[in-house]
Amino acid sequence: MRSEVSVSWGGDAATYRFDLEEVQLMTHEAARAWLDEQFVALECEPLRASGKVLTADKVVAVAQGAGQDRFSQAEHREWAQAFARAASAALAKPVVRIDVAALAIGY
């Protein structure tokens, strides 16, 4: 089964794809902990007015908080790969498409 995470910023911006076929995935708990840590470190804000943060919202917020440079620059490749592993494991989906501009996730 194909396993991939893609992150895009919409429009003409590049889409960054991470093939997870040969990569050991994180456990669900480890993925949630990693995303929680990044959410705080990047000073992300809840996307919903209620303040409730769903896992999918957290994935989008972390990608948005990290910015496109974390996905495009070689020196951040390890972080971007960890993000992809965490997103796939936390959402329990083998294929995840994150559209940061639209604040949306597709499976």
Beta strands, then each sheet from edge to edge (+ up, - down):
strand 1: 4-8
strand 2: 15-19
strand 3: 95-99
strand 4: 104-106
sheet 1: 2+ 1- 3- 4+
end
